[in-house]
Amino acid sequence: MARLILFNKPYGVLSQFTGGGPGETLADFVPVKGVYPAGRLDKDSEGLLLLTDDGRLQAQISSPKFNKEKTYLVQVEGEPNEEALAQLRKGVTLKDGPTRPAGVALIDPPELWPRDPPVRFRKSVPDHWLSVIITEGRNRQVRRMTAAVGLPTLRLVRWRVADWTLEGLAPGRWREVRASSAVPRR
């Protein structure tokens, strides 16, 4: 039976089991043999990372052709205006081509754990939070999208992948879910 693990990846941790220093790899947090990330989160991003031992499930979760929604809570620098939000919603053109349209909403600051190190604060530049929903997963895609519309990302937390969320899962913690429910609806 396939295994599926939900992990709340802390800031500064690589989405791999080897290659980093102490406290920087998945091996320091998830002592389960034979599982691999289904998708990636950059070292400077936080949040939900799915791990499985099933290659087919890994492809279904991470491949854009399966249209699995991924929800990110994104703290951006600057004042999002309707034009910037509309650009994100219709898709923006990046160096590797146009993105698919995204679900984007301005949200109140979410109740999250403190980040270590904290996000830099600048009195002269406001920051705001967005909810961004995408069905792709290109390298640093959300960061590149917000930068393309003049809103650099300060903090990025992946909250949801398909039907799986971080709900009740502290940073650095993981839980296994039933593999029989492993392929959620689109």
LINVEN-V605888 format. One record per residue. PHI is phi as a letter, one per 30 degrees, with the letter a starting at -180 (NA if undefined). OMEGA is omega as a letter, one per 40 degrees, with the letter a starting at -180 (* if undefined). NEAR is the number of other C-alpha atoms within 12 Angstrom. Layout:
phi=<PHI & PHI>
omega=<OMEGA & OMEGA>
near=<NEAR & NEAR>
This chain:
phi=<NA & d & c & b & c & c & b & c & d & d & e & i & c & d & d & a & c & b & j & c & d & e & i & c & b & d & d & d & b & c & d & c & d & i & c & b & d & c & j & b & b & d & e & c & c & b & j & d & b & c & b & b & c & c & d & d & d & e & d & d & d & c & d & e & d & c & h & d & d & b & c & c & c & b & c & c & c & j & c & d & c & d & d & d & d & d & d & d & d & d & j & c & c & c & e & c & j & d & d & d & e & b & d & b & b & d & b & d & e & d & d & c & d & d & c & b & d & d & d & d & c & b & e & d & b & d & b & b & c & b & c & b & c & b & c & c & a & d & e & h & e & d & d & d & d & d & d & d & c & i & b & e & d & c & b & b & b & d & c & b & b & h & c & c & b & d & e & i & c & d & e & i & c & b & b & c & c & d & d & d & c & d & c & d & d & d>
omega=<a & i & i & a & i & a & i & a & i & i & i & a & i & i & i & a & a & i & i & i & i & i & a & a & i & a & i & a & a & a & a & a & i & i & a & i & i & a & a & i & i & i & a & i & a & i & a & i & i & i & a & i & a & a & i & i & i & i & a & a & a & a & i & a & i & i & i & i & i & a & i & i & a & i & a & i & i & a & i & i & a & i & i & i & i & i & i & a & a & a & i & i & i & a & i & i & a & i & i & i & a & i & a & i & i & a & i & i & a & i & a & i & i & i & i & e & i & i & i & a & i & a & a & a & a & i & a & i & i & i & a & i & i & i & i & i & i & i & i & a & a & i & a & i & a & i & a & i & i & a & a & i & i & a & a & a & i & a & a & i & a & a & a & a & i & a & i & a & a & i & i & a & i & i & i & i & a & i & i & i & a & a & a & i & a & *>
near=<13 & 23 & 30 & 33 & 39 & 40 & 45 & 38 & 44 & 39 & 32 & 27 & 35 & 30 & 38 & 30 & 25 & 17 & 15 & 17 & 15 & 15 & 23 & 25 & 27 & 39 & 28 & 24 & 28 & 32 & 19 & 22 & 15 & 18 & 29 & 33 & 35 & 32 & 31 & 35 & 40 & 31 & 26 & 28 & 37 & 37 & 46 & 44 & 49 & 46 & 44 & 36 & 24 & 24 & 21 & 17 & 31 & 29 & 23 & 28 & 38 & 33 & 22 & 21 & 15 & 23 & 24 & 30 & 33 & 42 & 32 & 41 & 38 & 39 & 38 & 38 & 29 & 25 & 23 & 30 & 18 & 14 & 15 & 27 & 29 & 20 & 27 & 39 & 26 & 20 & 30 & 28 & 20 & 22 & 14 & 13 & 13 & 20 & 30 & 27 & 24 & 32 & 26 & 32 & 25 & 26 & 19 & 15 & 17 & 20 & 13 & 26 & 22 & 16 & 23 & 16 & 14 & 13 & 19 & 17 & 17 & 11 & 9 & 9 & 15 & 18 & 27 & 29 & 33 & 41 & 33 & 38 & 34 & 34 & 31 & 32 & 34 & 26 & 19 & 23 & 36 & 47 & 35 & 29 & 40 & 42 & 26 & 23 & 30 & 22 & 32 & 28 & 34 & 33 & 41 & 40 & 44 & 44 & 39 & 31 & 41 & 31 & 23 & 35 & 28 & 34 & 22 & 18 & 25 & 23 & 31 & 29 & 24 & 30 & 29 & 26 & 23 & 17 & 19 & 13 & 17 & 29 & 27 & 20 & 15 & 17>
